[in-house]
Amino acid sequence: MDYCFLCGKPRQHIHHCMNAANKKKTEKYGLLIPVCSKCHSWIHDKDDNMKFVRQIAQRKFEEIYSRELWMEEFGKNYL
């Protein structure tokens, strides 16, 4: 995708939805979103913004897999 997931502007970054400790798992499950620079800054601006992105990631993950596997892999429920 060449456009920001949040605002639709051209993307400048691919953002990992989970923290650095889970980078490999984030990539394994495709929990990455394209974002513009402004939205990338917004995500990192407040914990609630990061939580919002993680909720989106968890919902998508659970559509494909399950909450049990989410908890095994990431250890925290954001919903």
HELIX and SHEET records of a PDB file:
HELIX    1   1 ALA A   20  ASN A   22  5                                   3    
HELIX    2   2 LYS A   23  LYS A   28  1                                   6    
HELIX    3   3 SER A   37  ASP A   45  1                                   9    
HELIX    4   4 ASP A   47  ILE A   64  1                                  18    
HELIX    5   5 ARG A   67  PHE A   74  1                                   8    
SHEET    1   A 2 HIS A  13  HIS A  16  0                                        
SHEET    2   A 2 LEU A  32  VAL A  35 -1                                        
END                                                                             
